Amino acid sequence: MKDLSKRFFSGLIGLVLLIFIVSKGGYLLSFAVYIVSIIGLREFYKAIEEIDINPISTVGYLGTTGLFINTILQNNYLGLFFSSIIITLLILLMVNKDITIEDISATILGIIYIPFLLFHITYLDKTKYIWLVFIIAFGTDTFAYISGNLFGKRKLCPKISPKKTIEGSIGGIVGTIILLIIYSIYFELSPIWKIILLSIFCSIIAQLGDLVASKIKRVCGIKDYGFIMPGHGGVLDRFDSIIFTAPVIYYYISMFLI
């Protein structure tokens, strides 16, 4: 009961902070995504070190900082940023005999997987669509949990996440559709059928993001990525779905809704 209360109150505080930061937007949102990215990247690198791969974390953090600056400058230097990171890592490979191809690959993967994908949230700043990222990610997780507990019988991916069920997965999708229809009607987003397609597709993507994060944990032999949120684990334990949904929602909206 104590753990449940801790989980509830830490989640509530996190939700209040999220609403405040996203509502304010601007530099505050970009900075918040930057901090979350740094913490998440550190968790990822620490996890990878458990299987004897040593990412060049300093380059990863500098790369995340570069993405933050690039966002402030309205994404005019993304090519320069990635070129600099890749060239720097390859030079380090050449001059340092202790650095391996695996180390460099893990470093680049971390930058792309966490900060690069997460910063897509900022591209939706000051639009009604930004809330879809969180509604879909958290809605899918919540409804999947409820449906799984009530109706779950058939395992979804027992070797990766034993508690997840097919019934829970379907419940997560259905619940997300309902939430997005309500949101779309209230804020007059249209056409509704495109919103429904988005909710179905992104609910599946959100669950894949969760499973990918779980797979990495299993490969690395860890239970949680961290303990930054009491009862919730680390940043990656909470943002694994958002990491996948943010870019998908941004590009879907850019291509089909705007």
ZAMARLUM-265479 format. One line per 8 residues: number of its first residue (from 0); their letters; for each residue x, y, z of N, C-alpha, C. Coordinates in nm, 3 decimals, decimal comma. Atoms other than C-alpha are relative to their C-alpha. Layout:
N
NUM) a) X/Y/Z/X/Y/Z/X/Y/Z | ...
This chain:
258
0) mkdlskrf) 0,084/-0,121/0,000/0,000/0,000/0,000/0,087/0,126/0,000 | -0,093/-0,112/-0,008/0,290/0,231/0,082/0,062/0,027/-0,137 | -0,059/-0,015/0,133/0,450/0,165/-0,259/-0,101/0,056/-0,099 | 0,104/-0,050/0,089/0,119/0,229/-0,434/-0,023/0,150/0,021 | 0,017/-0,143/-0,031/0,079/0,564/-0,255/0,117/0,081/-0,054 | -0,119/-0,068/0,051/0,435/0,659/-0,343/-0,007/0,014/-0,152 | 0,013/-0,002/0,145/0,372/0,570/-0,707/-0,105/0,103/-0,044 | 0,108/-0,091/0,035/0,047/0,768/-0,714/0,043/0,146/0,014
8) fsgliglv) -0,036/-0,139/-0,025/0,185/1,089/-0,559/0,115/0,047/-0,088 | -0,109/-0,039/0,089/0,507/1,089/-0,761/-0,052/0,017/-0,143 | 0,061/-0,013/0,131/0,299/1,032/-1,075/-0,082/0,126/-0,013 | 0,082/-0,122/0,000/0,065/1,316/-0,980/0,087/0,124/-0,012 | -0,093/-0,113/0,008/0,355/1,556/-0,926/0,058/0,011/-0,141 | -0,053/0,001/0,136/0,502/1,451/-1,259/-0,101/0,051/-0,101 | 0,106/-0,043/0,091/0,169/1,508/-1,434/-0,021/0,152/0,008 | 0,016/-0,145/-0,018/0,132/1,858/-1,286/0,114/0,076/-0,066
16) llifivsk) -0,117/-0,063/0,062/0,485/1,948/-1,396/-0,010/-0,006/-0,152 | 0,014/0,018/0,144/0,419/1,809/-1,742/-0,099/0,100/-0,059 | 0,103/-0,092/0,048/0,100/2,013/-1,787/0,051/0,145/0,003 | -0,053/-0,137/-0,012/0,272/2,331/-1,665/0,103/0,029/-0,108 | -0,109/-0,022/0,095/0,579/2,290/-1,887/-0,051/0,003/-0,143 | 0,052/0,005/0,138/0,390/2,193/-2,203/-0,088/0,121/-0,028 | 0,085/-0,117/0,017/0,139/2,476/-2,148/0,083/0,126/-0,023 | -0,088/-0,117/0,017/0,420/2,731/-2,116/0,074/-0,006/-0,132
24) ggyllsfa) -0,070/0,018/0,127/0,615/2,588/-2,409/0,126/0,082/-0,010 | -0,117/-0,084/0,023/0,899/2,786/-2,565/0,129/-0,059/0,053 | -0,130/0,043/-0,051/1,242/2,773/-2,406/-0,014/-0,096/0,117 | 0,020/0,088/-0,115/1,103/2,606/-2,094/-0,023/-0,143/-0,047 | 0,025/0,133/0,053/0,974/2,311/-2,296/0,128/-0,059/-0,058 | -0,124/0,049/0,060/1,299/2,281/-2,491/0,101/-0,039/0,107 | -0,093/0,031/-0,108/1,503/2,292/-2,172/-0,042/-0,125/0,076 | 0,050/0,119/-0,070/1,280/2,032/-2,004/0,029/-0,126/-0,080
32) vyivsiig) -0,031/0,115/0,085/1,319/1,797/-2,302/0,150/-0,028/0,003 | -0,146/0,016/-0,008/1,694/1,858/-2,286/0,041/-0,073/0,128 | -0,034/0,064/-0,129/1,713/1,763/-1,916/-0,044/-0,146/0,001 | 0,050/0,138/0,006/1,498/1,454/-1,968/0,089/-0,084/-0,091 | -0,087/0,071/0,094/1,718/1,358/-2,264/0,135/-0,034/0,062 | -0,129/0,025/-0,065/2,040/1,393/-2,065/-0,012/-0,114/0,101 | 0,020/0,105/-0,101/1,903/1,179/-1,781/-0,027/-0,134/-0,068 | 0,031/0,123/0,072/1,757/0,923/-2,021/0,121/-0,059/-0,070
40) lrefykai) -0,122/0,047/0,068/2,082/0,904/-2,218/0,097/-0,062/0,100 | -0,087/0,056/-0,104/2,278/0,849/-1,898/-0,049/-0,138/0,043 | 0,057/0,130/-0,038/2,041/0,566/-1,801/0,029/-0,105/-0,108 | -0,026/0,092/0,110/2,083/0,408/-2,144/0,146/-0,043/-0,002 | -0,143/0,033/0,002/2,462/0,429/-2,135/0,039/-0,088/0,118 | -0,028/0,083/-0,117/2,474/0,284/-1,782/-0,049/-0,142/-0,021 | 0,054/0,133/0,028/2,255/-0,004/-1,895/0,090/-0,076/-0,096 | -0,085/0,062/0,101/2,475/-0,075/-2,197/0,134/-0,045/0,059
48) eeidinpi) -0,127/0,037/-0,064/2,785/-0,081/-1,977/-0,007/-0,135/0,071 | 0,016/0,130/-0,065/2,641/-0,390/-1,806/0,036/-0,116/-0,092 | -0,038/0,107/0,094/2,718/-0,590/-2,123/0,136/0,032/-0,064 | -0,139/-0,028/0,038/3,076/-0,460/-2,149/0,014/0,082/-0,129 | -0,013/-0,100/0,106/3,011/-0,189/-2,406/0,011/0,135/0,069 | -0,027/-0,126/-0,068/3,146/0,151/-2,311/-0,022/0,120/-0,092 | 0,027/-0,118/0,084/2,975/0,441/-2,489/0,086/0,118/0,043 | -0,074/-0,121/-0,032/3,167/0,765/-2,509/-0,103/0,102/0,047
56) stvgylgt) 0,112/-0,076/-0,055/2,924/0,939/-2,277/0,017/0,150/-0,017 | -0,024/-0,143/0,014/3,088/1,282/-2,298/-0,048/0,049/-0,136 | 0,044/-0,037/0,134/3,026/1,291/-2,672/-0,153/-0,006/-0,009 | 0,146/0,011/-0,001/2,670/1,174/-2,612/-0,067/0,120/0,065 | 0,057/-0,116/-0,070/2,601/1,456/-2,365/0,021/0,128/-0,081 | -0,026/-0,116/0,085/2,765/1,712/-2,594/-0,094/-0,002/-0,121 | 0,093/0,013/0,113/2,555/1,576/-2,879/-0,141/0,042/0,038 | 0,133/-0,039/-0,049/2,239/1,619/-2,671/-0,007/0,151/0,016
64) tglfinti) -0,006/-0,146/-0,014/2,344/1,975/-2,592/-0,007/0,067/-0,137 | 0,007/-0,052/0,136/2,398/2,033/-2,964/-0,140/-0,004/-0,056 | 0,139/0,010/0,044/2,046/1,912/-3,035/-0,087/0,107/0,065 | 0,073/-0,104/-0,072/1,913/2,150/-2,771/0,025/0,137/-0,064 | -0,034/-0,127/0,064/2,099/2,444/-2,927/-0,061/0,008/-0,139 | 0,057/0,004/0,134/1,985/2,336/-3,271/-0,150/0,027/0,003 | 0,144/-0,024/-0,015/1,623/2,339/-3,150/-0,026/0,148/0,026 | 0,014/-0,143/-0,029/1,665/2,690/-3,009/0,021/0,083/-0,128
72) lqnnylgl) -0,029/-0,070/0,126/1,805/2,793/-3,350/-0,093/-0,045/-0,112 | 0,106/0,040/0,094/1,496/2,642/-3,517/0,046/-0,102/-0,103 | -0,038/0,117/0,080/1,664/2,329/-3,656/0,065/0,034/-0,135 | -0,068/-0,039/0,124/1,882/2,501/-3,914/0,136/-0,068/-0,019 | -0,136/0,055/0,008/2,198/2,306/-3,836/0,005/-0,148/0,035 | 0,006/0,141/-0,036/2,089/1,943/-3,795/0,107/-0,081/-0,073 | -0,102/0,071/0,078/2,318/1,819/-4,074/0,139/0,025/0,055 | -0,130/-0,035/-0,058/2,616/2,005/-3,927/0,020/-0,071/0,132
80) ffssiiit) -0,006/0,065/-0,130/2,538/1,862/-3,584/0,038/-0,147/-0,014 | -0,026/0,143/0,014/2,530/1,497/-3,695/0,136/-0,026/-0,066 | -0,132/0,015/0,064/2,834/1,540/-3,921/0,111/0,015/0,103 | -0,102/-0,025/-0,103/3,033/1,679/-3,628/0,012/-0,117/0,096 | -0,001/0,112/-0,093/2,932/1,395/-3,398/0,067/-0,122/-0,061 | -0,055/0,119/0,065/3,016/1,121/-3,647/0,150/0,015/-0,024 | -0,143/-0,022/0,024/3,352/1,275/-3,744/0,078/-0,007/0,130 | -0,067/0,002/-0,131/3,444/1,326/-3,376/0,018/-0,144/0,049
88) llillmvn) -0,007/0,138/-0,047/3,366/0,964/-3,290/0,098/-0,083/-0,082 | -0,092/0,076/0,085/3,560/0,827/-3,586/0,146/0,041/0,026 | -0,135/-0,044/-0,035/3,863/1,039/-3,495/0,042/-0,065/0,133 | -0,029/0,065/-0,127/3,843/0,904/-3,139/0,031/-0,148/-0,020 | -0,028/0,141/0,031/3,832/0,551/-3,280/0,142/-0,016/-0,054 | -0,133/0,006/0,062/4,149/0,624/-3,474/0,112/0,022/0,102 | -0,109/-0,040/-0,089/4,351/0,780/-3,191/0,000/-0,075/0,133 | 0,009/0,069/-0,130/4,232/0,573/-2,892/-0,022/-0,149/-0,022
96) kditiedi) 0,008/0,144/0,026/4,303/0,200/-2,909/-0,100/-0,072/0,091 | 0,095/0,062/-0,092/4,065/0,131/-2,618/-0,145/0,015/-0,046 | 0,135/-0,021/0,050/3,761/0,256/-2,811/-0,029/-0,096/-0,115 | 0,037/0,099/0,101/3,581/-0,002/-3,023/-0,116/0,050/-0,087 | 0,114/-0,030/0,087/3,328/0,005/-3,305/-0,130/-0,011/0,079 | 0,121/0,018/-0,082/3,070/-0,122/-3,055/-0,025/0,121/0,090 | 0,013/-0,119/-0,085/3,141/0,172/-2,823/-0,057/0,118/-0,079 | 0,045/-0,111/0,085/3,092/0,422/-3,106/-0,146/-0,022/-0,043
104) satilgii) 0,137/0,030/0,044/2,777/0,246/-3,231/-0,100/0,025/0,111 | 0,089/-0,021/-0,114/2,623/0,250/-2,883/-0,016/0,149/0,030 | 0,006/-0,145/-0,022/2,709/0,620/-2,847/-0,097/0,066/-0,096 | 0,088/-0,059/0,102/2,537/0,711/-3,174/-0,144/-0,046/0,019 | 0,135/0,053/-0,022/2,241/0,482/-3,104/-0,070/0,075/0,113 | 0,057/-0,071/-0,113/2,187/0,653/-2,769/-0,047/0,140/-0,038 | 0,035/-0,136/0,041/2,186/1,001/-2,926/-0,125/-0,001/-0,088 | 0,115/0,005/0,092/1,939/0,901/-3,199/-0,124/-0,050/0,072
112) yipfllfh) 0,113/0,063/-0,068/1,718/0,684/-2,978/-0,067/0,093/0,100 | 0,061/-0,079/-0,109/1,670/0,932/-2,694/-0,014/0,148/-0,035 | 0,022/-0,144/0,023/1,740/1,304/-2,751/-0,056/0,034/-0,138 | 0,046/-0,035/0,134/1,690/1,307/-3,129/-0,151/-0,026/-0,015 | 0,143/0,030/0,010/1,350/1,135/-3,110/-0,082/0,084/0,096 | 0,075/-0,078/-0,098/1,242/1,318/-2,795/-0,019/0,145/-0,041 | 0,010/-0,142/0,036/1,313/1,663/-2,937/-0,108/0,027/-0,104 | 0,114/-0,020/0,090/1,032/1,605/-3,188/-0,120/0,058/0,076
120) ityldktk) 0,107/-0,061/-0,081/0,805/1,706/-2,900/0,000/0,152/-0,020 | -0,009/-0,146/0,011/0,932/2,063/-2,934/-0,047/0,051/-0,135 | 0,045/-0,043/0,133/0,840/2,072/-3,304/-0,151/0,025/-0,001 | 0,146/-0,017/-0,010/0,474/2,059/-3,195/-0,037/0,109/0,100 | 0,022/-0,103/-0,101/0,514/2,343/-2,946/-0,104/0,102/-0,047 | 0,103/-0,101/0,024/0,222/2,589/-2,923/-0,110/-0,046/-0,097 | 0,109/0,051/0,082/-0,012/2,361/-3,119/-0,087/-0,093/0,086 | 0,090/0,091/-0,071/-0,311/2,156/-3,006/0,046/-0,144/-0,014
128) yiwlvfii) -0,042/0,138/0,028/-0,140/1,849/-3,147/0,103/-0,051/0,099 | -0,106/0,045/-0,090/0,137/1,841/-2,888/-0,054/-0,090/0,110 | 0,058/0,082/-0,107/-0,100/1,694/-2,631/-0,029/-0,142/-0,046 | 0,026/0,135/0,051/-0,165/1,397/-2,859/0,113/-0,095/0,038 | -0,115/0,082/-0,037/0,186/1,273/-2,779/-0,021/-0,065/0,136 | 0,015/0,048/-0,137/0,105/1,238/-2,411/-0,132/-0,075/0,020 | 0,128/0,071/-0,011/-0,259/1,137/-2,446/0,013/-0,142/-0,053 | -0,015/0,132/0,059/-0,165/0,848/-2,674/0,093/-0,087/0,084
136) afgtdtfa) -0,097/0,079/-0,075/0,139/0,735/-2,475/-0,055/-0,043/0,136 | 0,049/0,032/-0,134/-0,015/0,756/-2,128/-0,135/-0,070/-0,005 | 0,129/0,065/0,015/-0,363/0,658/-2,247/0,014/-0,145/-0,036 | -0,025/0,139/0,038/-0,234/0,344/-2,413/0,049/-0,080/0,120 | -0,056/0,068/-0,116/-0,035/0,251/-2,104/-0,107/-0,026/0,106 | 0,102/0,011/-0,104/-0,327/0,314/-1,866/-0,108/-0,100/-0,038 | 0,108/0,089/0,043/-0,597/0,137/-2,067/0,050/-0,143/-0,022 | -0,057/0,134/0,016/-0,365/-0,153/-2,148/0,014/-0,068/0,136
144) yisgnlfg) -0,015/0,054/-0,135/-0,296/-0,196/-1,777/-0,135/-0,044/0,056 | 0,133/0,032/-0,053/-0,665/-0,187/-1,684/-0,059/-0,121/-0,073 | 0,055/0,109/0,080/-0,773/-0,416/-1,969/0,073/-0,131/0,025 | -0,079/0,121/-0,027/-0,490/-0,657/-1,902/-0,036/-0,063/0,133 | 0,038/0,053/-0,132/-0,586/-0,688/-1,535/-0,139/-0,060/0,000 | 0,139/0,047/0,001/-0,955/-0,737/-1,614/-0,022/-0,119/-0,093 | 0,032/0,100/0,101/-0,945/-0,952/-1,925/0,121/-0,080/-0,050 | -0,121/0,059/0,056/-0,585/-1,051/-1,989/0,016/-0,150/0,024
152) krklcpki) -0,024/0,145/-0,008/-0,528/-1,421/-2,065/0,117/-0,043/-0,089 | -0,102/0,043/0,096/-0,307/-1,454/-2,372/0,119/0,096/0,004 | -0,121/-0,081/-0,010/0,052/-1,332/-2,342/0,034/0,064/-0,134 | -0,037/-0,073/0,120/0,166/-1,069/-2,590/0,143/-0,033/-0,043 | -0,141/0,030/0,026/0,546/-1,108/-2,572/0,062/-0,054/0,129 | -0,041/0,054/-0,130/0,621/-1,342/-2,279/0,150/0,003/0,027 | -0,144/0,002/-0,021/0,997/-1,349/-2,335/0,057/0,139/0,024 | -0,047/-0,138/-0,018/1,024/-0,969/-2,331/-0,067/0,066/0,119
160) spkktieg) 0,077/-0,061/-0,108/0,747/-0,852/-2,099/-0,114/-0,095/0,039 | 0,094/0,108/-0,034/0,564/-1,144/-1,930/-0,138/0,047/0,045 | 0,128/-0,046/-0,053/0,286/-0,931/-1,779/-0,094/0,058/-0,107 | 0,083/-0,060/0,105/0,163/-0,781/-2,107/-0,081/-0,108/-0,073 | 0,089/0,095/0,067/-0,133/-0,950/-2,276/-0,057/0,059/-0,128 | 0,063/-0,045/0,124/-0,303/-0,934/-2,614/-0,126/0,081/0,032 | 0,122/-0,072/-0,039/-0,627/-0,829/-2,444/0,033/0,141/0,051 | -0,043/-0,131/-0,050/-0,442/-0,548/-2,267/0,041/0,091/-0,114
168) siggivgt) -0,043/-0,078/0,116/-0,288/-0,435/-2,595/-0,119/0,055/-0,077 | 0,120/-0,044/0,071/-0,626/-0,419/-2,766/-0,075/0,106/0,081 | 0,065/-0,098/-0,087/-0,774/-0,236/-2,466/0,070/0,134/-0,004 | -0,076/-0,124/0,011/-0,495/0,020/-2,489/-0,032/0,076/-0,127 | 0,033/-0,062/0,128/-0,576/0,085/-2,854/-0,141/0,059/0,003 | 0,140/-0,045/-0,006/-0,953/0,111/-2,796/-0,013/0,122/0,091 | 0,007/-0,112/-0,094/-0,909/0,340/-2,495/0,059/0,127/-0,059 | -0,064/-0,116/0,063/-0,677/0,567/-2,691/-0,089/0,061/-0,108
176) iilliiys) 0,092/-0,050/0,102/-0,925/0,594/-2,977/-0,109/0,087/0,065 | 0,106/-0,073/-0,071/-1,196/0,706/-2,732/0,052/0,136/0,050 | -0,058/-0,123/-0,052/-0,967/0,964/-2,569/0,025/0,102/-0,111 | -0,031/-0,093/0,109/-0,859/1,112/-2,902/-0,125/0,052/-0,070 | 0,127/-0,049/0,057/-1,214/1,133/-3,035/-0,056/0,112/0,088 | 0,048/-0,102/-0,092/-1,317/1,326/-2,723/0,083/0,128/-0,012 | -0,091/-0,114/0,011/-1,011/1,553/-2,749/-0,023/0,074/-0,133 | 0,016/-0,060/0,133/-1,066/1,611/-3,122/-0,132/0,076/-0,012
184) iyfelspi) 0,129/-0,068/0,004/-1,433/1,701/-3,080/0,006/0,130/0,081 | -0,007/-0,117/-0,087/-1,358/1,941/-2,795/0,083/0,112/-0,063 | -0,089/-0,102/0,057/-1,073/2,118/-2,977/-0,017/0,015/-0,151 | 0,038/-0,015/0,141/-1,231/2,084/-3,322/0,114/-0,039/-0,094 | -0,100/0,054/0,090/-0,956/1,877/-3,480/-0,071/-0,087/-0,104 | 0,066/0,077/0,105/-1,052/1,725/-3,812/0,099/-0,030/-0,113 | 0,117/0,087/-0,007/-1,105/1,510/-4,004/0,017/-0,109/0,106 | -0,003/0,095/-0,110/-1,195/1,266/-3,728/0,058/-0,134/-0,043
192) wkiillsi) -0,048/0,132/0,044/-1,120/0,958/-3,938/0,153/-0,006/-0,006 | -0,146/-0,003/-0,001/-0,757/1,069/-3,975/0,055/-0,004/0,143 | -0,040/0,004/-0,141/-0,735/1,123/-3,600/-0,011/-0,143/0,053 | 0,018/0,139/-0,043/-0,871/0,771/-3,544/0,113/-0,089/-0,053 | -0,112/0,076/0,057/-0,612/0,625/-3,782/0,130/0,028/0,077 | -0,119/-0,038/-0,077/-0,343/0,819/-3,597/0,001/-0,068/0,136 | 0,006/0,058/-0,134/-0,463/0,690/-3,259/0,029/-0,150/-0,003 | -0,026/0,144/0,012/-0,461/0,327/-3,376/0,148/-0,027/-0,026
200) fcsiiaql) -0,139/0,022/0,039/-0,121/0,349/-3,540/0,096/0,036/0,113 | -0,092/-0,045/-0,103/0,044/0,546/-3,262/-0,015/-0,077/0,131 | 0,016/0,085/-0,118/-0,105/0,330/-2,987/0,084/-0,127/-0,015 | -0,085/0,116/0,027/0,067/0,034/-3,151/0,147/0,038/0,013 | -0,138/-0,048/-0,008/0,387/0,237/-3,185/0,042/0,021/0,145 | -0,030/-0,022/-0,142/0,368/0,335/-2,817/0,031/-0,131/0,070 | -0,024/0,131/-0,061/0,346/-0,031/-2,717/0,131/-0,061/-0,048 | -0,128/0,047/0,051/0,639/-0,114/-2,942/0,116/0,072/0,070
208) gdlvaski) -0,103/-0,074/-0,074/0,840/0,162/-2,773/0,023/-0,057/0,138 | -0,008/0,062/-0,132/0,762/0,004/-2,437/0,073/-0,133/-0,008 | -0,061/0,133/0,015/0,862/-0,342/-2,561/0,149/0,011/-0,036 | -0,141/-0,020/0,035/1,186/-0,213/-2,714/0,082/0,033/0,125 | -0,070/-0,036/-0,124/1,285/-0,053/-2,382/0,012/-0,121/0,092 | -0,004/0,121/-0,083/1,198/-0,378/-2,203/0,103/-0,099/-0,054 | -0,098/0,090/0,062/1,406/-0,578/-2,452/0,142/0,042/0,035 | -0,133/-0,051/-0,033/1,708/-0,355/-2,391/0,033/-0,033/0,146
216) krvcgikd) -0,022/0,031/-0,141/1,666/-0,403/-2,014/0,033/-0,147/0,018 | -0,025/0,144/-0,012/1,655/-0,780/-2,056/0,138/-0,037/-0,053 | -0,133/0,025/0,058/1,962/-0,781/-2,279/0,109/0,043/0,097 | -0,100/-0,055/-0,092/2,147/-0,569/-2,023/-0,010/-0,060/0,140 | 0,014/0,066/-0,130/2,018/-0,772/-1,726/-0,035/0,093/0,114 | 0,042/-0,093/-0,106/1,859/-0,483/-1,535/-0,152/-0,003/0,012 | 0,145/-0,003/-0,023/1,512/-0,441/-1,385/-0,059/0,134/-0,040 | 0,044/-0,135/0,033/1,471/-0,063/-1,413/0,119/0,081/-0,049
224) ygfimpgh) -0,108/-0,086/0,049/1,669/0,209/-1,587/0,053/0,093/0,109 | -0,043/-0,090/-0,106/1,682/0,422/-1,273/-0,107/0,012/0,106 | 0,093/-0,018/-0,113/1,497/0,552/-0,968/-0,034/0,147/0,020 | 0,023/-0,143/-0,013/1,433/0,916/-1,046/-0,141/0,031/0,045 | 0,139/-0,018/-0,042/1,057/0,878/-0,992/-0,039/-0,115/0,092 | 0,036/0,107/-0,094/0,961/0,682/-0,678/-0,119/-0,082/-0,049 | 0,107/0,088/0,043/0,755/0,382/-0,781/-0,014/-0,012/-0,150 | 0,014/0,001/0,146/0,804/0,450/-1,154/0,129/-0,038/-0,071
232) ggvldrfd) -0,127/0,030/0,064/1,170/0,373/-1,218/0,068/0,123/-0,053 | -0,075/-0,110/0,056/1,385/0,590/-1,438/-0,075/0,074/-0,109 | 0,059/-0,078/0,108/1,319/0,838/-1,716/-0,043/-0,089/-0,116 | 0,033/0,087/0,113/1,330/0,569/-1,983/-0,115/-0,095/0,031 | 0,114/0,083/-0,039/1,083/0,358/-1,787/-0,132/0,073/-0,019 | 0,121/-0,080/0,013/0,832/0,644/-1,810/-0,017/0,058/-0,141 | 0,008/-0,068/0,128/0,918/0,796/-2,148/0,025/-0,092/-0,120 | -0,030/0,092/0,110/0,980/0,482/-2,354/-0,104/0,007/-0,111
240) siiftapv) 0,106/-0,011/0,101/0,642/0,516/-2,530/0,004/0,135/-0,071 | -0,003/-0,135/0,056/0,675/0,891/-2,580/0,114/0,014/-0,101 | -0,115/-0,005/0,091/1,016/0,846/-2,745/-0,040/-0,046/-0,140 | 0,043/0,053/0,130/0,849/0,645/-3,022/-0,115/0,080/-0,060 | 0,120/-0,066/0,053/0,521/0,836/-3,052/0,025/0,143/-0,047 | -0,022/-0,141/0,033/0,659/1,193/-3,066/0,035/0,021/-0,148 | -0,032/-0,024/0,143/0,827/1,169/-3,410/-0,110/-0,048/-0,094 | 0,106/0,053/0,087/0,548/0,956/-3,559/-0,116/0,098/-0,009
248) iyyyismf) 0,110/-0,097/-0,002/0,281/1,205/-3,451/0,038/0,126/-0,077 | -0,044/-0,121/0,068/0,483/1,501/-3,576/-0,005/-0,015/-0,152 | -0,005/0,019/0,144/0,540/1,357/-3,924/-0,137/-0,033/-0,058 | 0,137/0,029/0,045/0,185/1,223/-3,953/-0,079/0,130/-0,015 | 0,073/-0,128/0,002/0,042/1,564/-3,869/0,052/0,089/-0,112 | -0,060/-0,083/0,104/0,287/1,739/-4,103/-0,044/-0,043/-0,140 | 0,032/0,052/0,132/0,194/1,514/-4,394/-0,151/-0,010/-0,029 | 0,140/0,032/0,024/-0,177/1,448/-4,342/-0,103/0,093/0,065
256) li) 0,098/-0,081/-0,073/-0,335/1,705/-4,108/0,021/0,150/-0,013 | -0,025/-0,145/0,011/-0,173/2,042/-4,178/0,014/0,038/-0,148
